[in-house]
Each structure stands twice: as C-alpha cells, then as structure tokens.
C-alpha cells in the first residue's frame, strides 16, 4: 500500500468516485458516511453510478465522536458484508471510522476491542482498499496515519501506515453546504493544526514546510469561506486543510489539541471550536517562553523561527497582540472565544481539564507545562 496516497482534486471531483473505485477493482464497497451530510454536501450525487459498478452497503449509525461501540457495530457489518473497499465520505469522525473499519479485522470480538485500543499497538496490515472523501475543510484525517476512538470519555489514537488511504478525493464544493458554525469550527481546526505543527517538538523541515503552506492558504480564506463561501475560498480551504493534515501526520498535535478532547466531551463544544478556545493563549505563552522552559532537545532558534512565522501570519507584533488578533478572528467567525462562556468557570473545572490532558501530546508541546501551570493558563 502507498505511503503517500494518490490525491484527486477539483470542483466536482466526487463525481469521478465510481470510475476511480472501479479502477481499483472494487466490487463490494462499504460506504461510511454521515447520516445527513452525505446528501447535504452533494456527495450522494455519485451513488447511483457507484451502485452500477459495485455492491454498496452503507453505514451511518455512529456518533460525532467515534467510540468503541460504533466501531464494534461497524465491524459486525464488515464481517457480514466482507467489503473489498471501504469508502469514507464526511468529516473527521466518518473518515476516522472508515480508517478503523479498514484496519481492524472483520469479526474482531467486541469484548476485546477496548483492550486492543488501550494497548496502542500499531496497525501493520489491512485487507480492503481505502478511499477517503472529506466533506469538511478541517480535520485533515484523509492525510494522516492515525484515527481517534473513544472509550467512554477517554480519547485514544490508533496509528499505523495502513490507515493512510490508497486514494483521497478532494472536492471543495462538498464543504460549502455545511452550516456557518460547521465551516467555522472545521476551518479553525485546520488553522490550529498548521500552527501547532510549526511549533511542535516533533516537527521536521518537511512538516514545517507543509504547515507554512497551509497557513498561507487558510488565514486569508477562512473569513470569506465561513461568512460568504464561494469557489475561491473553498478551494483554498480544501487545499490548506489537506496540507495541515500532512503536517500533523509528521509532527503530531500539541497542548491545545490535547485539551480540546476533554472540552468537547464535557462541555459539548465541537472539536475545532474546543481547540481554538485555548490556542490564542498558547500562542502568547509560547512567544514569551524563555529557552529554559522549552522541552529537552528543542532548538531555541527553531522555536523562535516558528513563532516568528506564526506572528507574521497573524499580523501580530508580539504574543499579546497575536492572542488578541486570534480572539478577534474567532469572534468574526461567530465562535465564542472564552472558556467561561461554555461553562468552564471554577478553579475545579480548570484543574479537571488540565488533569485530562494526554501526556504524550503534552510532551510534544514546545514549552513545558505542569498541571497547575496549565490550569493557570486556562484561567487566563
């Protein structure tokens, strides 16, 4: 299987899906898609032609944040249907679930799934082909080798090269039909991924190159895309989101993403919005951090260069100005900028969020934060 998937891009590209799947030899296609977004996005236009080239079974019964129970139901369907290709069409949850259904063996005992997920063993093989078609510009899941799954309120990542698809189809027209809030929260997630990739301890020259290119596309386009979407802004967001996905595929995300999962689960805030609620404060803190606060092995010069790029792209003179500008951007996108406004009001609330942070992602953050320091940042 390819280490880097083939990418087909362009307005209306989704209509080529049946022909492309036939070229991959697909005869039995498990379609993983949102219950409403598949039709609303316009992706369903390709279904009649797809049904002429392959037998199609559709799976849409899953939550916005994929959990082990959803995965177990999907695997039972896969065990019965035995697809030779899994087609994921939708936002990050649909794409992640498609990746997991392609990677886990059909017939996996549902009782063993939690232990397999907790063990964190890398996925090394998959049998069916995998094709992903994002309908939002934000998750970047179509470009990464990991997928998110929850056990109760605890978030885990399943990883391995086979989670990268054989083919990605990027059609910018599919993301326009979403609500203003959906476009805002998915778009700001892509911006956050690019920013976090630039400063991540795990960043490489390649990941920083993808992240810089992503920010150049995303920041000028996100406001028109959210407020009055048109072809030009949709194209920039689709490409920028994909490039941000390529960046985090290498660098992984950092503290703002690590905090977001508990915010989403406990306060019902959409993922991208949850990331954005703390990102501005992290930009300010990282811009001001002395070399002694950086993670061991983090090059101070590389960190300064990354922060200079981020401040430049935000049009900011320094960290405080960058936080204010980022807060202003959230307000113009219609996203609540404050934790207090979503229900995080007490010191105990902030301590619980800080205590829920994934240690691995916090170790990828360029600046070291203790639990009390994270809680203080949330208070700010």
C-alpha positions in Angstrom: 0.0 0.0 0.0 1.3 3.5 -0.7 3.0 5.6 2.0 1.5 8.7 0.4 -2.0 8.3 -1.2 -2.9 9.4 -4.6 -4.9 12.7 -4.5 -7.6 13.7 -7.0 -8.6 17.4 -6.6 -11.1 19.7 -8.2 -14.6 21.0 -8.2 -16.9 18.1 -8.9 -14.1 15.6 -8.4 -16.5 13.5 -6.2 -18.4 12.5 -9.4 -15.4 10.6 -10.6 -15.5 8.3 -7.5 -17.3 5.4 -9.2 -14.9 5.3 -12.1 -11.9 5.5 -9.7 -13.2 2.8 -7.5 -13.8 0.5 -10.4 -10.2 1.1 -11.5 -9.2 -0.1 -8.0 -11.1 -3.3 -8.6 -13.9 -2.6 -6.1 -16.8 -5.0 -6.2 -18.1 -4.7 -2.6 -18.0 -1.2 -1.1 -18.6 -0.4 2.5 -19.7 3.3 2.5 -19.1 5.0 5.8 -20.8 8.4 5.8 -22.8 10.8 7.9 -26.5 10.3 8.2 -27.3 13.7 6.8 -24.1 15.2 5.5 -23.7 12.7 2.7 -26.8 14.1 0.9 -26.4 17.7 2.1 -22.9 18.0 0.9 -23.8 16.8 -2.6 -21.6 13.7 -2.3 -24.7 11.5 -2.8 -24.8 12.5 -6.5 -22.3 9.8 -7.2 -24.2 7.0 -5.5 -26.4 5.8 -8.5 -23.3 5.4 -10.7 -21.4 3.7 -7.9 -24.2 1.2 -7.4 -23.8 0.3 -11.1 -20.1 -0.7 -10.7 -20.2 -2.3 -7.2 -22.4 -3.6 -4.5 -22.7 -0.9 -1.8 -23.6 -1.3 1.9 -24.0 2.0 3.8 -23.0 2.5 7.5 -24.1 5.8 9.1 -25.1 4.8 12.6 -22.2 6.4 14.6 -21.7 9.3 17.0 -20.0 12.6 16.1 -17.1 11.4 18.3 -16.4 7.8 17.3 -16.4 5.3 20.2 -15.6 1.6 20.6 -19.3 0.8 20.4 -19.6 2.4 17.0 -16.5 0.5 15.8 -17.9 -2.8 17.1 -21.2 -2.2 15.1 -19.3 -1.4 12.0 -17.0 -4.4 12.3 -20.0 -6.7 12.7 -21.4 -5.2 9.4 -18.0 -5.7 7.8 -17.9 -9.3 9.0 -21.2 -9.9 7.3 -20.6 -7.9 4.1 -16.9 -8.6 3.6 -16.0 -5.4 1.6 -13.0 -5.3 -0.7 -13.0 -1.5 -0.4 -14.0 0.9 2.4 -15.1 4.4 1.2 -15.2 7.1 3.9 -17.2 10.2 3.0 -17.7 13.0 5.5 -16.0 14.9 8.3 -13.3 13.7 10.6 -15.4 11.2 12.5 -16.6 9.5 9.3 -13.1 9.3 7.9 -11.6 8.1 11.1 -14.2 5.3 11.4 -13.7 4.3 7.8 -9.9 4.0 8.5 -10.6 1.9 11.6 -13.0 -0.4 9.8 -10.4 -1.0 7.1 -7.7 -1.7 9.5 -9.3 -3.9 12.1 -10.1 -7.5 11.1 -13.8 -8.2 10.5 -15.1 -10.4 13.2 -12.9 -8.9 15.9 -14.5 -9.8 19.2 -16.2 -6.6 20.5 -15.3 -7.6 24.1 -11.7 -7.4 23.1 -11.8 -4.0 21.4 -11.2 -1.9 24.5 -8.1 -3.8 25.4 -6.8 -3.6 21.8 -7.4 0.1 21.7 -5.8 0.7 25.1 -2.8 -1.4 24.2 -1.9 1.1 21.5 -0.3 -1.4 19.2 0.4 -0.1 15.7 -1.7 -1.2 12.8 0.5 -3.1 10.3 -1.8 -4.5 7.7 -5.2 -4.1 6.2 -7.1 -6.1 3.6 -9.6 -3.9 1.9 -8.7 -0.8 -0.2 -9.4 2.5 1.5 -10.6 5.7 -0.2 -11.4 8.9 1.7 -13.5 11.9 0.5 -13.7 14.7 3.1 -16.8 16.9 3.1 -15.4 19.5 5.5 -12.2 21.5 5.3 -10.6 21.0 8.7 -9.9 17.5 10.1 -7.1 16.6 7.7 -7.9 12.9 8.5 -7.5 11.9 4.9 -3.8 12.7 5.1 -2.9 11.1 8.4 -1.8 7.7 9.6 -3.9 7.8 12.8 -7.5 7.7 13.8 -9.4 8.8 17.0 -11.6 6.5 19.0 -13.1 7.0 22.5 -13.6 4.6 25.4 -16.2 6.3 27.4 -14.8 9.9 27.9 -11.2 8.8 27.3 -9.7 9.5 23.9 -7.2 7.2 22.2 -5.4 7.2 18.9 -4.9 4.1 16.7 -1.9 4.5 14.4 -0.1 2.8 11.6 0.8 3.3 7.9 -2.2 1.3 6.7 -4.5 4.0 8.0 -3.4 6.2 5.1 -5.8 5.7 2.2 -5.0 4.4 -1.3 -6.8 7.4 -2.7 -8.0 10.8 -1.5 -10.6 12.8 -3.4 -10.7 16.5 -2.6 -13.7 18.3 -3.9 -14.0 21.8 -2.5 -17.7 22.1 -3.5 -18.6 19.5 -0.8 -17.7 21.7 2.1 -19.8 24.7 1.1 -23.2 23.3 2.1 -22.3 23.0 5.8 -23.7 25.5 8.4 -21.7 28.6 9.2 -20.7 27.1 12.5 -19.6 23.9 10.9 -17.4 25.8 8.4 -16.0 27.9 11.2 -15.2 25.1 13.6 -13.7 22.8 10.9 -11.8 25.7 9.3 -10.3 26.9 12.6 -9.2 23.3 13.4 -7.2 23.3 10.2 -5.6 26.7 11.2 -4.8 25.2 14.6 -3.2 22.1 13.1 -0.9 24.3 11.0 0.1 26.5 13.9 0.7 23.5 16.2 2.7 21.7 13.5 5.0 24.7 13.2 5.9 24.8 16.9 5.6 21.1 17.8 8.6 19.4 19.3 8.2 16.6 16.8 8.3 19.0 13.8 10.6 18.4 10.9 11.6 20.6 8.0 9.0 18.8 5.8 6.2 19.2 8.4 7.0 22.9 8.8 7.0 23.3 5.1 3.5 21.8 4.8 2.3 23.9 7.8 3.7 27.2 6.3 2.0 26.5 3.0 -1.3 25.6 4.9 -1.3 28.9 6.8 -0.7 30.9 3.7 -3.8 29.4 2.2 -6.0 29.2 5.3 -5.7 32.5 7.1 -6.7 34.8 4.2 -9.5 32.4 3.1 -11.2 31.4 6.4 -13.3 34.5 6.9 -14.8 34.7 3.4 -15.2 30.9 3.5 -17.2 31.0 6.7 -19.3 34.1 6.1 -19.9 34.1 2.3 -18.5 30.8 0.9 -17.5 30.9 -2.7 -15.4 28.7 -5.1 -12.1 30.6 -4.4 -12.2 30.5 -0.6 -13.5 26.9 -0.7 -10.5 25.8 -2.9 -8.0 27.5 -0.6 -9.6 25.9 2.5 -9.7 22.4 0.9 -6.1 22.5 0.0 -5.0 24.3 3.2 -6.7 21.7 5.3 -5.1 18.8 3.4 -1.7 20.4 3.8 -2.3 20.9 7.5 -3.2 17.2 7.7 0.1 16.3 6.0 1.9 18.5 8.5 0.4 16.9 11.6 0.8 13.4 10.1 4.5 14.1 10.8 4.7 16.4 13.7 1.5 15.4 15.7 -0.5 18.0 17.6 0.3 19.7 20.9 -1.3 21.1 24.0 -4.3 22.9 22.5 -5.4 19.7 20.8 -4.7 17.7 24.0 -7.0 19.9 26.0 -9.7 20.0 23.3 -10.9 16.4 23.7 -12.0 16.9 27.3 -13.6 20.2 26.5 -15.6 18.5 23.7 -16.7 15.6 25.8 -17.5 17.5 29.0 -19.0 20.7 27.5 -20.4 19.6 24.2 -18.3 22.0 22.1 -17.4 21.0 18.6 -13.8 19.8 18.2 -12.3 22.7 16.2 -14.0 25.3 18.4 -12.7 23.5 21.5 -9.1 23.6 20.1 -9.5 27.3 19.4 -10.6 28.2 22.9 -7.1 27.8 24.2 -4.9 28.2 21.1 -4.6 32.0 21.4 -3.4 31.8 25.0 -0.8 29.2 23.9 0.4 31.5 21.1 1.0 34.2 23.7 2.7 31.9 26.2 4.9 30.3 23.6 6.0 33.6 22.1 7.2 34.7 25.6 8.7 31.4 26.7 12.5 31.6 27.5 14.8 28.9 26.3 14.8 27.3 29.8 11.1 26.5 29.5 11.4 24.6 26.2 11.2 20.8 26.0 14.6 19.0 26.3 16.1 18.8 22.8 14.0 21.6 21.5 16.2 24.0 19.5 15.6 27.6 20.7 16.4 29.0 17.3 13.9 26.8 15.6 11.3 27.7 18.1 11.9 31.4 17.7 11.7 31.0 13.9 8.4 29.0 14.2 6.9 31.7 16.4 8.1 34.5 14.2 6.3 32.8 11.3 3.1 32.4 13.3 3.1 36.0 14.5 3.7 37.2 10.9 0.8 35.2 9.5 -1.5 36.6 12.2 -0.2 40.1 11.5 0.9 40.5 15.1 3.7 42.5 16.7 4.1 40.1 19.6 2.4 37.4 21.7 -0.2 39.5 23.4 -1.2 41.1 20.1 -1.4 37.7 18.5 -3.7 36.4 21.2 -5.9 39.5 20.7 -5.9 39.1 17.0 -6.8 35.4 17.2 -9.6 36.2 19.6 -10.9 38.8 17.2 -10.8 36.2 14.4 -12.9 33.8 16.5 -15.5 36.5 17.1 -15.7 37.4 13.4 -16.2 33.7 12.7 -19.0 33.5 15.2 -17.1 31.3 17.6 -17.4 32.0 21.4 -13.8 32.9 22.4 -14.0 32.4 26.2 -13.9 29.2 28.3 -16.3 30.8 30.8 -19.0 31.2 28.2 -19.1 27.4 27.6 -19.3 26.6 31.3 -15.6 26.4 32.5 -16.0 28.8 35.4 -14.3 27.4 38.5 -10.8 26.5 39.6 -12.0 22.9 40.0 -13.3 22.9 36.4 -9.9 24.1 35.1 -8.0 21.6 37.2 -10.2 18.7 35.8 -9.4 19.8 32.3 -5.7 20.2 32.9 -5.7 16.7 34.6 -7.3 15.1 31.5 -4.5 16.1 29.1 -2.9 13.3 27.2 0.7 13.2 28.4 2.2 12.2 25.0 0.7 15.3 23.3 1.8 17.5 26.2 5.3 16.2 25.7 5.1 17.3 22.0 4.3 20.8 23.1 7.4 23.0 22.7 7.0 24.6 26.1 6.8 22.5 29.3 3.7 23.0 31.4 2.9 21.4 34.8 -0.7 20.7 35.7 -1.0 23.8 37.9 0.6 25.9 35.1 -1.9 24.6 32.6 -4.8 25.4 35.0 -3.4 28.9 35.3 -3.2 29.3 31.5 -6.9 28.2 31.3 -7.8 30.8 34.0 -6.1 33.5 31.8 
